[in-house]
Structures are given as C-alpha cells and as structure tokens.
Amino acid sequence: TKRIITDLFDFGGFPEPYLAKDRQLLRRFHNERSERLIKEDIRDTEKISDLSLLQVLAELLPTKVGSLLSLNSLQEDLGVTYKTIAHWTETLERFYYHFKIHPYNSSAIKSLRKQPKIYMWDWSQVEDRAARFENMVASHLLKTTHLLYDFFGHKAVLYFIRDLEGREVDFLVTINNKPWFSVEVKQSSKELSSHLKYFGKKLKIPFQYQVIGDMNVADYIHDGIRVISAAKFLSGLA
C-alpha cells in the first residue's frame, strides 16, 4: 500500500503515467494533455477568442491548489474582464481540468460563504509537494462522495470549513448536509490541529482525522481525533 500511495503521489492517477512510472513520459503526458485540451477539445466546442491566454490560465491554476479561488486576482494576472475569467475557469472545470470544493455553511459558525478552493484532476502537475498531497487526498475524498451518491444513493458532499476568523479545516464530508467526518491533511506534522478540535466541537462532527504524509506514523486517537497515515486512510476509503 505504501508503494502504491508513493507512486500515486509522484505520477498521479491517470493510467498511462502511473503504470509507466517514468518522469520523462509524465512530462510529455502533461504537455500533450494540455495541448489536446486547449487546442483541440475546447477550441472545437467553445467560443474562446484567445486560446494562448487560456493556456496561461491553465498553467497558472496548479499554483492555486488548496487556496481560495480569487477570480479578481486571476483577472488582474491575465488582464481580462471578470466575466471572461469566470467563463474560462468554468470551461476548464467542465472539461475535467480542475474541480472546486465549496465552504460548508452552518449557523453554528460564522462561515465563509462564497469563495471555493481549487484542485486539479491530475495532481501530479502540482509542483508544491504539500499542495499536491492535499490535492491527492481531495481527489480520493471526492471519488468517495461520488460513489456514495451515485451507487448507494446517499446525499454525500465534500466541503471544506473556514470561518471569518480564518480558522480552517481542509475537508468535511456530509450526509444530508449533516457533518459525518472531517479531515486535516499534514505532510509531516503530528501535532494535533487546533482548528480540527475547534470545529469538531462546534459542528458536532462524529469522526475526525488528521492524515499524515509520513507512511510510518503510528495510528492513534487523541482528544477524539484519529491520527493516521495517508496510506492507511486512503486505502480505507470506498
């Protein structure tokens, strides 16, 4: 399992680069996928006047992984209108380039209401290792909520939690809009997240996990929070 998780982290979840486990092939895969997406798929179906700027946006989005998605900031970076940048990001999302996770809204907390966070379908293109690890966990959690919804019929949704004071937990999975379990992702730190504890009590979250990138971390529970390695956590997901 540890080897599988390491390979997934390095090469992503797309079959060709994952099975080849070759970094040169991975770089070519990134280039070819981007070329096909922008200059063939989107060009042939969408009315995009400046494909070169759309390409710049596609190259910029992996640097935004795990952060609040600010269309105003992207608009300034690319020098286009707000309406244009909104259309472009929506187009890339429809073509499965990235996905968004929205903040959980609850009367129990003064929650952030609008800005989502962004993650890539191919997390191997994210350079920052901490952001890539968070992205990999996000993708697995999204897959789980889709399975719960599509196959089992549960109204499962993936959110993140952030309040107006800036406290944040990476992920929250809900069933029928009720918190089921929350997840904080850490590459190496085993120190319990104070925000995980805070929101766990505030929102009465039944299960809480702190998922560590270190594959050899001990599996234990402290203050109601289960500290667990990514290998064990991800292998336990549906």
Disulfide bonds with the S-S distance in Angstrom:
none
